[in-house]
């Protein structure tokens, strides 16, 4: 009977590599960013133009990508404000849910 012995170090190197995995993660993040730009409300266009993908690492050090809108009021557009009865547009969340 054959025995399987995982190569944990090899898998870790692959997960940390900048090759195909990084390209796959960034490809999905770019799809989400493009969809978010389609869904973004437009008053001045600054919010929509600020949506971009940024390489990052997860909390455990693994490769990740962040889709962000980094205008000062991006959180208000996304989540809204209770005291202004603004429920938010949830652009980034809805974009991520479409994939």
C-alpha angles and dihedrals in degrees: 000000000000120000125215118218113181118225097225095175091051093049090049091051089050092049090050095044125112094222132088095339093056090049092050093049093047091046092057092044090052090052089053092047092050091050090048090054089053091051097042118116111239123215100136099355094239095112093049092047092050095061109108145144122254126189113236145154125250122240088271095050097259123137115275141155129221125213107206142169105210106190114122092251097045093110091053092051091048101040105016128216125275096211093053094046088239109146095193130239098251089212098161094043093049091047091052092047092057093067 
